[in-house]
């Protein structure tokens, strides 16, 4: 947030032409150090450390220190910090924190999805409220999609549903809106990596939701080669899914 408040900061392009800032690098170093110190026996994968991408363990942390770098650069606020624990191909615990808009979601020790209110202090934690997916009405769905990656294919798929309202959100907040009952359906027809989705998927799953592949509606799993995801759909149970075509 100190970097976010600056008048300007350097923006570089990675090999895949995605942007990266000093905030990505600084947050990555802090989170990696903290996890390594607290959990020395668990492997850590982070977006910004290429050398961490050869993990072979079934149980590992996966981190995106700044998800939604475009939101960060354009100061739209809806960027997040994502930290998840993957076990046996599934994200079991996760934290999604959006510091600029003051929203913090995580899976607690009882496997319950919760949202914590400010002040987000270790010494004085805020009020913690359980969250749960809503019971959707297939004739009046609320759909959430990306602000930065909306395309015609996504619109075409959404148009196959009866939509009452549409919400735009950045980064992994889209998972959390479904988890909190603020939306019913989140389709993603675009490239994502496991560090983009693991924490949000953990929160949504703990809130009673599901995340499945777009093509065959099988489970979205983790520890894949190159950590690249297929297209996927996050949703509240009760949504009648339309089969996707890739």
N, C-alpha and C positions, 0 to 999 in steps of 0.2 A: 504493500500500500504506500510505502514511502516512495518507491519508484513510480507508482501510478500517479502520485501527486506532483511529480516533476513537470516542468514546462515542456521538456522534451527528453527523449531517451532513444538510444540507437536501436534500430530495427534491422536485423540481418535476415537473410534467406538461407534456409537449409537446403540440402540436396534435392528434396522433393518440392522446392519452391514455397514451402510453408514458412511463415515468419517466426522468428525467435527473438527474445529480448533479454536484457540482463536480469529481468525479474524471473524469467524461466530458469536461468542458470543459477541464480542466487537461491531461489526457493528449492530447486532440485538438490543443491548441496546441503542445505539445512535439513531437509526431510530425510535424505539418504543417511546423513550422519546420525540423526535422531533415531531412526529405525534400526540402524546397524548397532547402535549402542544399547538400545532397549531389547532387541531381539537378535542377538549375534548368531543364532543357529538357523535363522530363516533367510533364504535368498531374497534379494531385492532386485526388481526390474524397474527402471525409470526411463521415461521417454528420452531424457537428455543424456543418458550414459549409454552409448552404443555398446560398450564392453559388457554391459549387464544383460544384453539381449540374447545371450547364449545359454540361459538358464535351462537346466534339464530336470530340476526337481518338480514334484507334483504339488508342493506347497511353497508359495512364494508371495511376497508383497509385490504389488504393481502400482506405480505412481505416475500421475501426470501432475507436475508441480504447478502448471498454469494451463488449464484447459480453456480454450476460447481466447487464444492470443489475439485474434482479430478484434474480439470484443474489448480486450485490454487496450490495444493500440488506439482504437477509436473511442475509448473511454465510455463505452456503453454500459459498463458495470457488471454484465452477466458472465463474468469469467469465474472459474472455480479452481479449487485445489482438490484433487482426487487421490485418495489412498485406499487401496483395497487389499484384502488377503484372499488369495486364490488357493483352494484346496481340492485336489482331485478333479480339476477342470471347471470348478464352479467358484464364483466369488462369494465367500461366506460372510465376510464383514467388510464394511466400507464406510468412508467418510467423504461427504461432499460439502465443501465450505465455499460460500460466495461472499468474500469479505466486503466488497464494495456495496452490496445491497443488504448485508446483514442477515443471511440465511445459512443455517448450519443443519445438515441432515446426517444421520449416521445410524448404524445398527448397534444396539447396545448389547450388554453381556447376556441378556435373555433372548437374543435373536429378534428383538422387536425394533422396527423402524421408528425413529423419533426425530423430532425437530426441536432444537434448543434455541431459546431466545437469547438476545444479548444480555450480559456483556461479553460472553465467550471467554471468561477468565478462568484459569485453572484454580485460582484461589476463591473465586465467587461465581460458580457456574450459573447460567441463567435457568429459567423455568424450562423443563423438558416435557414435551407433550407427545404421546404416541400418535403415529400417523397410520392411515390405512386407505387402501384404494376405495373408490366409490363403487356403487352398483350402477353400471351404465345402462342407459336407455338407447338401444340400437337405432331408434328413430330420431334421436336427438343427442348425438355424440359431441363431446368436446375434444378437439384434436390439437396437439402441440407439435410444432416442427421447428426446424432450425431457422435462425435469423440470417446466418451467413451462408448456408448451403441449400437453400430452397431452390428447386428446379422443376421443370415441367413434368418429369417422371413422378416426382413426389406429389405434385398437384393432381396428376391423372389418377394416382392411386387413392388419394384422399377423396377425390370426387366419386369414388365407388361406394362411399358411405353416406349415410344421412347425417350431415353435420349441422349442429345448432350453433356452434361457436368455434372459433379458431384462436389459438394462442401461439405467439412466437416467443421463443426463449433461446438463450445462448448456452453453449457447452452442455455439461451433464445435468443442468437444472431441469431439462426436459423429463428425464427419468423421475426426478423428485416431484415434479408437478403431478405426474400420474400417481406416484406413491402417496402424495398428500391428498388425493381425491380432487385435485384442481383440474385434472384432465383425464380422459379415458384412454386415449390412443396416441402413440408416438411411433410413426414409421420413419425409418432412416434408410433412404436409398442413395447411399453415398459411401465413400471410403472412410472408415474409422479404424483405429487401432485399439487393442485391448486396454491400454492405459486410459483411453478416452471413455470407456464404457463400464469397466469392472466395478468401480465404486457405486455408480448410479444404478447398475443392475443389482448389486447387493442390497441397496436401500429399497428398490422397487420390489424385489423378491420378498424381503422381510416384511414389507407392507401388504403382501398378499397378491402382488402382481406377477406378471410373466414377461420374459424376454425370449423371443424365438427368432430363428432364421426366417428371412423374408420368403425364400424359395419353397421350403417344405414344412415350415412351422416346427422344426425340431429345435431342441435346446441350443442356445448360443453358448458355446463352450470356450475354455481358455487354455493357454499353453500351446496354441497353434503355431505352426511354422511362420516365422517372421511377425507373429503377433498381429496379423491383419485379420479384421473381421469381414464376414460377408454382410450383405444388407440384412437388416433386422427390423423387428417390430416389438415395441414395449406396449403393454396394454393391461387393463383391468379385466379380471375374469368376468365373463358375461358378454364381452364384445364378440360379435360374430365376425371372425376374421375372413377377409377376402384373400384367396390364394394369390401370392405374388409371382411375377415372372421376371427373371433376370435377363 
